[in-house]
Amino acid sequence: MDINQLDKHSEALLEQYRGLKPEYEQMAEILPERLRAFFEEAGILVAAVEHRVKTENSLAGKLALKGGKYDSIFDITDIVGIRVITFYVDDVDKVATIVERLFEVDWENSVDKRKAHDTDSFGYLSLHYICRIPESSYTDPEHPEVNRIRFEIQMRTILQHAWANMNHDTGYKSGVEVPREYLRNLSRLAGMLELVDDEFSRIRTELTDYRRRVQSLVASGNLEDVPLDGDTFRSYLKLDPFGSLNRKIAAVNQAEIMDAPMEPYLAAFKGIGCKTLGDIDRIVKQYSDGAFQIACYQIGLTDLDIISASLGPQDLCLAFVLKSGGGKAGVKYFFDIVNGESDANAVMAEMLVEEAKDFPFMNQ
């Protein structure tokens, strides 16, 4: 845009813009930082927070088209722009709530484009707020303009953002009219992406509800009704089901118990046939004595003063496999699950099976 072609009023607006450029750039840096901090505090994970300050050439182009509608530079609301990109549709409203708490929202000039019903509108379903920094939140006596400058915050999902960018390139910025059949295909794809966006949010909601039900069942002790999976196993571990056994084992050598990751034992318990948390709970109750006897064989003649918290669940599984007649193959299979496949697992399995013949729990 040739700035020399602007009328006097638009030139004056452009001069105001130049004078406020430092404030615009400062706001564009600080506002995203404040938003990120509040999102983190609220536990909202966003894909990105972008910012930009409208360039002089871009503003000049805008003024050339409609400079007469603005009395001053403060009437232009999109010089500073912030874009918040969320992973899920329902997080857009959560982000909006944060924005409403942080800033004064100019509701008259804000727009919810999500209410659009055009077939090709998916990529433009952003929620747009025009905002201002309230004096109660921040003031700078040397730069009072920061409380007068309005800025735009766009909120949309990552799929909407990706679609808007792609559709921008393929449909509206080429300078060539797009054939109707291509526009129809783009609209069909937009509909599919909108369904995907909604489905992601629905699945997340259902998973959240599932986890809450599981936590309630675990807390109430109804373990038979809880299928064994990653979420339920983590909830079960909060009950410290192996703590009593570990403390008993540690007492053999007056050892300390060192925390250890328990994730490998999800696969281990599944590998020995557990399908619910009730199955694990029965193993804990029925095979703790056998697990203790195995542990005594493992550490009783050592001077170990630190044991792993995984020793309890390991020996519970081994006691179950041995008592169930799994033999060397079953023990090796268990070690392969927990330690990874290795020839050493066969050696350890053979030694344990041989020694287990004398364990009291094997003869009961």
DRENLO-314580 format. One line per 5 residues: number of its first residue (from 1); for each residue x, y, z of C-alpha. Coordinates in nm, 2 decimals, decimal comma, m for minus. Layout:
% DRENLO-314580
NUM = X Y Z  ...
This chain:
% DRENLO-314580
1 = 0,00 0,00 0,00  0,13 0,34 m0,10  0,11 0,55 0,22  0,12 0,87 0,02  m0,22 0,79 m0,13
6 = m0,39 0,82 0,21  m0,61 1,12 0,29  m0,51 1,36 0,57  m0,73 1,19 0,83  m0,58 0,85 0,76
11 = m0,23 0,99 0,77  m0,30 1,14 1,11  m0,42 0,80 1,23  m0,11 0,64 1,10  0,10 0,89 1,28
16 = m0,08 0,81 1,60  m0,01 0,44 1,53  0,37 0,51 1,50  0,36 0,70 1,83  0,20 0,40 2,01
21 = 0,40 0,13 1,84  0,62 0,06 2,15  0,31 0,02 2,36  0,15 m0,21 2,10  0,46 m0,43 2,09
26 = 0,49 m0,44 2,47  0,13 m0,55 2,50  0,18 m0,82 2,24  0,46 m0,97 2,45  0,30 m0,94 2,79
31 = m0,06 m1,04 2,72  0,03 m1,40 2,61  0,25 m1,45 2,91  m0,04 m1,35 3,15  m0,28 m1,57 2,96
36 = m0,05 m1,87 2,97  0,00 m1,82 3,35  m0,37 m1,82 3,41  m0,43 m2,12 3,18  m0,17 m2,32 3,38
41 = m0,32 m2,21 3,71  m0,67 m2,32 3,58  m0,53 m2,65 3,45  m0,62 m2,57 3,09  m0,37 m2,71 2,83
46 = m0,37 m2,51 2,51  m0,19 m2,59 2,19  m0,06 m2,23 2,14  m0,09 m1,87 2,23  0,01 m1,65 1,93
51 = 0,04 m1,28 1,90  0,10 m1,01 1,64  0,10 m0,64 1,59  m0,05 m0,51 1,27  0,22 m0,38 1,04
56 = 0,22 m0,02 0,91  0,15 m0,14 0,56  m0,14 m0,36 0,67  m0,29 m0,08 0,87  m0,25 0,16 0,58
61 = m0,44 m0,08 0,36  m0,72 m0,09 0,62  m0,73 0,29 0,65  m0,74 0,33 0,27  m1,06 0,12 0,26
66 = m1,24 0,26 0,57  m1,02 0,51 0,75  m1,32 0,75 0,77  m1,51 0,54 1,02  m1,24 0,59 1,29
71 = m1,22 0,91 1,49  m0,89 0,81 1,65  m0,64 0,52 1,66  m0,81 0,40 1,97  m1,12 0,31 1,77
76 = m0,92 0,04 1,58  m0,95 m0,27 1,78  m0,73 m0,52 1,60  m0,39 m0,36 1,59  m0,28 m0,60 1,87
81 = m0,41 m0,95 1,81  m0,38 m1,25 2,03  m0,49 m1,60 1,92  m0,55 m1,89 2,16  m0,56 m2,23 2,00
86 = m0,71 m2,51 2,21  m0,71 m2,88 2,16  m1,08 m2,93 2,23  m1,40 m2,75 2,14  m1,52 m2,71 2,50
91 = m1,19 m2,56 2,61  m1,27 m2,25 2,40  m1,54 m2,16 2,65  m1,30 m2,23 2,94  m1,04 m2,00 2,78
96 = m1,31 m1,73 2,73  m1,39 m1,75 3,10  m1,03 m1,67 3,18  m1,02 m1,39 2,94  m1,34 m1,24 3,09
101 = m1,18 m1,25 3,44  m0,86 m1,09 3,32  m0,98 m0,81 3,09  m1,27 m0,58 3,02  m1,46 m0,73 2,73
106 = m1,62 m0,49 2,48  m1,93 m0,70 2,42  m2,08 m0,47 2,16  m1,78 m0,53 1,93  m1,71 m0,89 2,02
111 = m1,85 m1,17 1,81  m1,91 m1,54 1,85  m1,86 m1,68 1,50  m1,93 m2,03 1,62  m2,30 m1,94 1,57
116 = m2,25 m1,94 1,20  m2,43 m2,21 1,00  m2,27 m2,17 0,66  m2,15 m2,50 0,51  m1,80 m2,37 0,47
121 = m1,77 m2,18 0,80  m1,59 m2,45 1,00  m1,24 m2,28 0,99  m1,39 m1,95 1,09  m1,59 m2,06 1,39
126 = m1,36 m1,86 1,63  m1,48 m1,67 1,93  m1,36 m1,31 1,90  m1,33 m1,09 2,20  m1,24 m0,72 2,19
131 = m1,07 m0,64 2,52  m0,91 m0,38 2,73  m0,67 m0,40 3,03  m0,87 m0,27 3,33  m0,70 m0,01 3,55
136 = m0,78 m0,24 3,85  m0,54 m0,49 3,70  m0,26 m0,28 3,57  m0,17 0,08 3,53  0,14 0,27 3,41
141 = 0,13 0,64 3,49  0,40 0,70 3,22  0,19 0,51 2,96  m0,18 0,56 3,04  m0,26 0,46 2,68
146 = m0,23 0,09 2,76  m0,57 0,11 2,94  m0,72 0,28 2,64  m0,58 0,05 2,37  m0,83 m0,22 2,27
151 = m0,70 m0,55 2,14  m0,85 m0,86 1,98  m0,84 m1,22 2,12  m0,94 m1,50 1,89  m1,01 m1,84 2,04
156 = m1,04 m2,15 1,83  m0,95 m2,52 1,82  m0,64 m2,66 1,66  m0,85 m2,83 1,38  m1,03 m2,50 1,31
161 = m0,70 m2,32 1,30  m0,55 m2,58 1,06  m0,85 m2,57 0,84  m0,86 m2,19 0,83  m0,50 m2,18 0,72
166 = m0,55 m2,45 0,45  m0,87 m2,30 0,32  m0,71 m1,96 0,31  m0,44 m2,08 0,08  m0,66 m2,30 m0,14
171 = m0,98 m2,10 m0,16  m0,96 m1,73 m0,10  m0,61 m1,59 m0,15  m0,52 m1,74 m0,49  m0,67 m1,45 m0,69
176 = m0,85 m1,71 m0,90  m1,22 m1,81 m0,87  m1,23 m2,16 m0,74  m1,45 m2,40 m0,94  m1,77 m2,50 m0,77
181 = m1,69 m2,87 m0,75  m1,37 m2,79 m0,55  m1,56 m2,56 m0,31  m1,82 m2,84 m0,26  m1,54 m3,09 m0,17
186 = m1,38 m2,83 0,07  m1,72 m2,79 0,23  m1,76 m3,17 0,27  m1,42 m3,19 0,43  m1,50 m2,90 0,66
191 = m1,81 m3,09 0,78  m1,60 m3,40 0,85  m1,35 m3,20 1,05  m1,62 m3,04 1,25  m1,75 m3,38 1,34
196 = m1,40 m3,49 1,44  m1,36 m3,18 1,66  m1,69 m3,26 1,84  m1,60 m3,63 1,87  m1,27 m3,55 2,04
201 = m1,45 m3,35 2,30  m1,72 m3,61 2,35  m1,46 m3,89 2,40  m1,26 m3,67 2,65  m1,58 m3,61 2,84
206 = m1,67 m3,98 2,85  m1,32 m4,07 2,96  m1,33 m3,81 3,24  m1,67 m3,96 3,35  m1,52 m4,31 3,33
211 = m1,22 m4,22 3,55  m1,45 m4,06 3,81  m1,67 m4,37 3,82  m1,36 m4,59 3,86  m1,22 m4,38 4,14
216 = m1,55 m4,40 4,32  m1,56 m4,78 4,28  m1,21 m4,82 4,39  m1,26 m4,59 4,69  m1,57 m4,79 4,79
221 = m1,39 m5,12 4,76  m1,61 m5,26 4,47  m1,30 m5,39 4,29  m1,48 m5,68 4,11  m1,66 m5,43 3,90
226 = m1,35 m5,25 3,79  m1,18 m5,37 3,47  m0,80 m5,37 3,47  m0,65 m5,10 3,26  m0,40 m4,81 3,30
231 = m0,64 m4,57 3,46  m0,79 m4,82 3,70  m0,45 m4,96 3,80  m0,32 m4,61 3,88  m0,63 m4,56 4,10
236 = m0,57 m4,89 4,27  m0,21 m4,80 4,35  m0,33 m4,50 4,55  m0,46 m4,75 4,80  m0,11 m4,88 4,85
241 = m0,21 m5,24 4,80  0,15 m5,37 4,82  0,26 m5,15 5,11  0,20 m5,40 5,39  0,39 m5,68 5,21
246 = 0,68 m5,45 5,12  0,71 m5,34 5,48  0,71 m5,70 5,60  0,98 m5,79 5,35  1,19 m5,48 5,44
251 = 1,18 m5,58 5,80  1,39 m5,90 5,72  1,70 m5,68 5,67  1,57 m5,37 5,84  1,59 m5,22 5,49
256 = 1,44 m4,90 5,35  1,19 m4,91 5,07  1,27 m4,72 4,75  1,00 m4,60 4,53  0,98 m4,77 4,19
261 = 0,76 m4,73 3,88  0,47 m4,97 3,89  0,36 m4,95 3,52  0,54 m5,28 3,42  0,32 m5,46 3,67
266 = 0,00 m5,37 3,49  0,12 m5,59 3,20  0,25 m5,85 3,45  m0,08 m5,89 3,62  m0,26 m5,90 3,29
271 = 0,00 m6,16 3,18  m0,09 m6,39 3,46  m0,46 m6,36 3,38  m0,60 m6,07 3,59  m0,89 m5,90 3,43
276 = m1,02 m5,68 3,71  m0,88 m5,51 4,02  m1,07 m5,77 4,22  m0,84 m6,04 4,06  m0,53 m5,85 4,18
281 = m0,68 m5,80 4,52  m0,74 m6,17 4,56  m0,38 m6,24 4,47  m0,26 m5,99 4,73  m0,48 m6,16 5,00
286 = m0,41 m6,52 4,90  m0,05 m6,51 4,80  0,12 m6,26 5,04  0,26 m6,54 5,25  0,41 m6,71 4,95
291 = 0,55 m6,38 4,82  0,71 m6,32 5,16  0,87 m6,67 5,14  1,01 m6,60 4,80  1,15 m6,26 4,92
296 = 1,32 m6,43 5,21  1,49 m6,67 4,96  1,59 m6,37 4,75  1,73 m6,13 5,02  1,75 m6,33 5,34
301 = 2,12 m6,42 5,31  2,22 m6,08 5,18  2,29 m5,75 5,36  2,07 m5,54 5,14  1,95 m5,23 5,33
306 = 1,74 m5,09 5,04  1,46 m5,28 4,86  1,25 m5,17 4,57  0,88 m5,11 4,61  0,83 m5,33 4,31
311 = 0,95 m5,64 4,51  0,61 m5,70 4,66  0,41 m5,71 4,34  0,69 m5,91 4,17  0,69 m6,18 4,43
316 = 0,31 m6,19 4,45  0,30 m6,27 4,08  0,58 m6,53 4,11  0,39 m6,69 4,40  0,07 m6,71 4,20
321 = 0,26 m6,85 3,89  0,44 m7,12 4,10  0,14 m7,22 4,30  m0,08 m7,24 3,98  0,17 m7,48 3,82
326 = 0,32 m7,24 3,57  0,66 m7,40 3,62  0,98 m7,27 3,46  0,79 m7,16 3,14  0,55 m6,95 3,34
331 = 0,81 m6,79 3,56  1,03 m6,71 3,26  0,73 m6,56 3,08  0,67 m6,33 3,38  1,03 m6,22 3,39
336 = 1,02 m6,15 3,02  0,72 m5,92 3,07  0,88 m5,73 3,36  1,25 m5,73 3,25  1,23 m5,77 2,88
341 = 1,32 m6,10 2,70  1,66 m6,24 2,79  1,84 m6,57 2,83  1,91 m6,47 3,19  1,53 m6,50 3,26
346 = 1,54 m6,87 3,19  1,83 m6,92 3,43  1,66 m6,73 3,71  1,33 m6,92 3,64  1,51 m7,25 3,66
351 = 1,67 m7,16 3,99  1,35 m7,03 4,15  1,14 m7,33 4,04  1,40 m7,56 4,19  1,42 m7,37 4,52
356 = 1,04 m7,33 4,53  1,00 m7,71 4,60  1,10 m7,64 4,96  0,88 m7,33 5,01  0,61 m7,40 5,27
361 = 0,33 m7,23 5,07  0,39 m7,48 4,78  0,31 m7,77 5,00  0,00 m7,64 5,16
